[in-house]
Amino acid sequence: MEYIDVAVIGGGQSGLATAHSLLRVGLRPVILEASEQAAGSWPRYYDSLTLFSPARYSALPGLPFGGDPDRYPHRDEVVAYLVRYAERLDADIRTRSRVTAARAAGDGFALDLEGGQRLGARAVVTASGGFGRPNRPTLPGLDTFAGALLHVSEYRTPEPHEGQRVVVVGAGNSAVQVAAELAQVARVSLASRAPVRWFPQRPLGRDLHYWLTVTGLDAAPLGRFQRRPATMAVIDDGRYRASLAAGRPDRRPMFTRVDGPTVTWDDGTKEEVDAIILATGYRPDLGYLTPLGILDGSGRPRHRNGASLTHPHLVHVGLEWQRSLSSASLRGVGRDAERAARRIARQLRRS
């Protein structure tokens, strides 16, 4: 079995930022990435996805995003940026290396990889799986739906739904973005338990992320006060709110039941629907940590600000609300990565 100092599980934005910080403190990380390239989940998001943060606030440590700093980068720009970041990073990145189990082994860990390979590591950073499992809520009769039932993770473009009757479930950024896009080619309703909440993208003429930065709110250590993420307001420059106001899409309270192809709305009316798209978020997919016994009942690791509460050489990076509002974002993960690297360096020097 091969032995290494630090294994970073995941080669997306969290893993790359952590590897950068580990190199800066004199450690030689090995990044274990399950897919064919170090770009995380970004290549699998819907085609029209655009960041809400400008390029100047969307870079990882050590490499500016490039181009107009005030533009809002497209999904493909983010993928290209992460690939470029990985290429410039002097780290051992092993693609097609999916970790299936992490086990305690003495003062360190043994990692089982898909295909039967095993690695020993003195320390482990988990930087993958925080958003790996699409959340599919249990709604009355949804399992009987006769049309196309998708999670937003499976949605790519509106063309397959042209001319259809579509219901998008959710009230967050992705739900509103996808529903407004689909409404250009289909009849669409946005169904949610609560009304959409809005937040302007440019309050007082400056981008929201400018204000989050200058006030310090973006980096404030609020994680310990926020066990579960609050329902986030939709960040909008006015376009999406106008679309809903015009009824493209319309917004309705959550339907009460599904029977085959028929949806029953809260006022008792029924109609046939061609497709239901669940824009209902994600849950952690950290099953590879099960042998360590560190996951709570919802599948989240027990930690404080990313540091494991049970295993001193184990840290997490990229979890939602791990330490701050921006912990799981391109703009904020570098701060948590730096803290994780310093912690690991201190612990390995002591052992």
N, C-alpha and C positions, 0 to 999 in steps of 0.2 A: 504494500500500500504506500502511495506517495504521501509525504508529509509536507505541509506548507505552514507559513506563519498565520496568514489571514485569508479566509475565504469570504468573498463578497458574493452573496447569492442574488443574482439579478444584474443585468447589464443595461438597464434603462437609466433614466435621469438620476435616480437615487444611487444606484450602484456606481455609475460613472463619477458622480460628485464625491462619493465616499472614497473611491480609489484615488482620485486626485488628492484628497486630504491625507490619506494614508501615506502616499508617496512623499508628501511634504513633511511628514514627521519621521521619515526614514524607514518605513515598512514597505514590503513588496507584496501587494495584494494579488490574489488570483480571482478574477471575475468569472463566475459560472453563469452563463446565459443560456436559457433553454432554447431560444429561437435561433435563426440563422444569422442575425445581425444584432449589434448592440444598439437598440433604439427603443426598447421597452414596448409598451402597448400602443405607441403612437401610430405605427403603420396600420393598425386594425381599426382605428376610429373612422367615423363616417367622412366621406370625401370632402364635404364643405366645411369641416370644423376649422374655426379660426380662434386664436387665442384672445382672451379678454385683456391680457396684459400686453403693453407695447414691447417691442423688441428690447428696448433699453432695460426693462425690468424682467426679462425672460431668459437671461443667460445663466449658465452654470459658472462656478468659479474658474478663472483662468482663461476664459475664451469669450470675448464679446460675440453677440449674435451676428453682427454685421448688417450692412445696409442701412436704410432709414431707421433710426432708433425709435421713431414715433409711430411706425406702422404696426399693425396687428398681424403677426405671422400666421400663415396658413399651416395646416397639418403637415403638408409635404415639406415645408421649410423647416419645421421642427425636426422631422425625421432626418433630413439632410444635415441639420446642425448637430444632432446627436451622433450621427455616423462620423462626421468630421471631428467631433470632440473625442470619440473613441480612437480614431486613427492617430490623433496627436498625443494621446495619453500613453505614457511609457509604462504600460501595465500588461500583464499576462491575461488576455481576454480569451476565454474558451467558449465558443458558441456550440450549439447543440449539446449542451451539458446541463441537462435538467436534474436538479437535486430532488430525489424522491423521499429521503428521510435524513434527518439530522439527529445524531445520538450523542449522549455524553460518553466520553472516553478519557478516563483519568482527569487531568486538569483541562483537557480540550474537548475536541469533538471528532466524531467519525461521520462522514457524509457519504450516503449511498447515492450513486448517480444512475440514471436510466441507462440500461445496457449492462449493468453489473459492476462498473468501476467503483472503487472506494477511494476516498481521500481522507487524510487526517489533517486537522487544522488546530492550531493553538487558540485561535479566536475566529468568530463567525459574525458577519454582518448580514442580516436579512434585509434585502432591498428589493424584494419581489413578492408579489401576491397580496399586497395591501388592498388592491382593487381587482382581484383576479376572478371573483365569482359574481356574475350578474345576479342582482336581486330580482327574483320573480315572485311578487306578492301573491298570496292566496286570496283570490277574489271569487265570489260565488259563481259557480258554473264555468269558470274560465277554462277548466280542463275539458269542457265539452265543445269549445269554440270550433266551428267548422271552417273558419277562414284561415288566413295567414297570421300566426301569432309569433311576434318577434320581440326580442329584447333590443334596445337601442344599440347594443354592442354588435348586433347582426345587421343593422341598417347601414347601407352605403350611399345610395342615391335615390331620388324620388321616382325615377323613370318606371321601375316595375309596378308602381302604384298609380300610374296615370289613369284618370277617369274613375278611380275607385272611391268607395266610402271608407274612410280611415279614422280610427280613434287612437290618439296618442295619450298614454296615461302618464301623468306627472306634472309638476309645476316648477321644475328647476330649469337651469340654463339649457341643458341638452333637450329637454322636452319642448321648450318653447322654440328653440332653433329648428329642430326637426319638424315640428308641426307647421311652422311658418313656411319652411321650404316645401313641404309636401302640399301645402295649400295652394301653391302655384299650379299644381297639376291634378289635384284631387279635392274632394269635399272632406274637410278635416275638422274634427272636434278635439279639443284639448280637455281631457277629463281629469279632475283632481279633487281631493278631499277638501282642500282649502284654496282660496283665490291665489292667483299669482302675485307675488310681492316684487316690486321693482326697485332698482337702485340705478341712478344715472351713471353712465360710463365716464362722463366728464363733468363732475360737479364744479361749479365756479370756474369753468373754462379749462380745468386741468384734469388729466386722467386720474381716475380713482386711485391708481397705484402710486401716483405722486403723493397724494395725501396720506395713504397708508404708510409710505416710506418716511415722509418728513415728520409725521406724528409718532412714529415708532410702533404703531399698532400692528404692522405686518410681522414684526419680529418679537412682539411681546409674549412672554412665557405664560400663555393662557391654557396650555394643554391640561394641566391638572384640575382646572375648573370646568373643563368641557369634556365630560365622559363620552357623550354621543354628539356628533355634529348637529348644530342647529340647522333648520331648513334655510338654505341660503336664498337670498333674493336674486332675481334675474338681473344681471348687469346689462344695461341696454342704452344704446345711443338714441333711442326714440323709434327705431324702425319696428321692433317687435311689438311694442305697446300699441303702435299705430295699426299693425296687422291684426292684433286681437280686437282692437276697437272697431275695426272694419268688418269683423266676422270672418277673417281669413287667416287663421282658423277661428272658429267660435270656441268659447270656453264654457264648459258645463260642469256641474257637480258630478262626482263619480257615479257611474252606472251602478245599479243595484244587483243586476244579475245578467248572466250570459246563458242562453239556451241555443246550442247549435250555432246557426249563423246570426241569431237575434240578440241584440242588446236591449235591456230594459233600463230606461233612464229614471232618475229619481222622481219625476213627475208622473211615472206610469206609462209613458209612451214607449213604444217598441219600434225598432227598425233593424233591418238587415245591414250587416257590416262586412266589408271585404277583408279588412286587416286591423289588427290591434297591435300597437307598438308600445312596449313597456319601457318608458324612460324613467326607471325607478331606482337607479343607482346600482351600487356594487357592494359586495361584502368581502371580507378578507378570504383569501384562498391560501391558507398557510398550513395545510395538512402535513407538509413535510416536517413541521415542528412538533407534531403529535407525540413522537417518542420521548421528547424532552419534558412533556407534562406541563407546558407553560401556557396553554391556551385556555381562555375562559369559555363559558357556555356559548358565547356567540362566535367563537373561533378567533378572537382577538388575543394577541399575546399580552401577558401581564408585564407591564413595564412602567418606569417612571422617566418621562422625557426621553424615551428610547432605550434606556438601560434596562436590561432584564432584571427582574426582581429575584430571580432564582439562580441564574448562571452568570458569574462575574465577567466571563469573556465573550458574552453574547450581547449584541446591541442591534437595534432596529432603526432603519432610516426610511423615510417616505410614507409613514403611516399618517392617515388623516388625523389632524389635531394632535399629532405626536407631541409637539411642544408649543406650536403657535398656529395662527391662522393660515400661514403659508407653508407649513411643514411638508405638505404633499404636492407642492407646486414647483415648477421650474425656477421661479424667482426666489423660493425660500428654502429649498432642500439643501443648498450649499451650507447654510448655517448649521443645520442639524448634522450634516456630514462632517463638518469640522469638529464639532463637539464629540461625535462618535470616534473619530480618528484619534483625538487627543486622549480620550478615555482608554481606548485599546492600547495605545502606546504606553500609558502609565501602568496599566495592569500587566502587560507583558514584560516591562522592565522589572517589576516586582517579583514575577514568578521565575 
